[in-house]
Amino acid sequence: LKSSVPLRMLLDSVRSTIAVEMITGEVYRGYLLEVQENMNCRMNNITITYRDGRTRHLDHVFIRGSKIRFMVLPDHLMDKFKDH
């Protein structure tokens, strides 16, 4: 099964720090441990920034892929995927 470019980029981001904005507006920034084909993500060392600016630290979090608005991935991936 050939995966899409966004999923391949996300899979290549494992073991990197990423930021994930949820459809509810919270931003989760932390270390990506695992990604599933449906874009569910397991992360650790998380800082959550709420819509009102408050922050909170969590050790581990599981993010459901269907609740993600967008992600900020490491810059080094842009060179790898710029021709796709």
C-alpha positions as CSV (number, residue, x, y, z in Angstrom):
1,L,0.0,0.0,0.0
2,K,1.5,3.3,-1.1
3,S,1.0,6.1,1.4
4,S,0.3,9.7,0.6
5,V,3.0,12.4,0.8
6,P,1.5,14.0,3.9
7,L,1.5,10.6,5.7
8,R,5.0,9.8,4.5
9,M,6.2,13.2,5.8
10,L,4.6,12.6,9.1
11,L,6.2,9.1,9.3
12,D,9.6,10.7,8.6
13,S,9.0,13.1,11.5
14,V,9.0,10.3,14.1
15,R,11.7,11.0,16.7
16,S,11.4,14.8,16.0
17,T,9.7,17.7,17.7
18,I,6.5,18.8,16.0
19,A,3.6,21.0,16.7
20,V,0.0,19.9,16.2
21,E,-3.0,22.3,16.2
22,M,-6.3,20.7,17.0
23,I,-9.7,21.6,15.5
24,T,-10.5,23.1,18.9
25,G,-7.6,25.5,18.7
26,E,-5.2,24.0,21.2
27,V,-1.5,23.5,20.1
28,Y,0.4,20.5,21.2
29,R,4.2,20.8,20.9
30,G,6.4,17.8,21.7
31,Y,8.4,14.8,20.6
32,L,6.6,12.5,18.1
33,L,7.0,8.8,19.2
34,E,4.6,7.0,16.8
35,V,2.2,7.6,13.9
36,Q,-0.6,5.4,12.7
37,E,-1.9,5.3,9.1
38,N,-5.0,7.3,10.2
39,M,-2.6,10.0,11.5
40,N,-3.2,9.2,15.2
41,C,-0.1,10.3,17.0
42,R,1.6,9.3,20.2
43,M,3.8,12.1,21.7
44,N,5.8,12.8,24.8
45,N,7.2,15.8,26.6
46,I,4.2,17.9,25.5
47,T,3.5,21.6,26.0
48,I,-0.1,22.4,25.4
49,T,-1.0,26.0,24.6
50,Y,-4.7,26.7,25.0
51,R,-6.6,29.2,22.9
52,D,-6.5,31.8,25.8
53,G,-2.7,31.5,26.0
54,R,-2.4,29.3,29.1
55,T,0.1,26.5,28.9
56,R,0.4,23.1,30.5
57,H,3.0,20.3,30.4
58,L,2.1,16.7,29.9
59,D,4.5,13.7,29.9
60,H,2.5,11.7,27.3
61,V,-0.4,12.2,25.0
62,F,-2.3,10.3,22.3
63,I,-3.8,12.5,19.6
64,R,-6.6,11.3,17.4
65,G,-5.9,12.0,13.7
66,S,-9.4,13.1,12.9
67,K,-9.2,16.0,15.4
68,I,-6.0,17.6,13.8
69,R,-6.3,20.8,11.9
70,F,-2.7,21.1,10.9
71,M,0.9,20.1,11.9
72,V,4.2,21.9,11.8
73,L,6.9,19.4,10.8
74,P,10.7,19.7,10.9
75,D,12.2,21.9,8.2
76,H,14.6,19.3,7.0
77,L,11.7,17.3,5.5
78,M,11.0,20.1,2.9
79,D,14.1,19.2,0.9
80,K,13.3,15.6,0.9
81,F,9.7,16.1,-0.4
82,K,9.9,19.3,-2.5
83,D,9.6,17.3,-5.8
84,H,6.5,15.4,-4.8
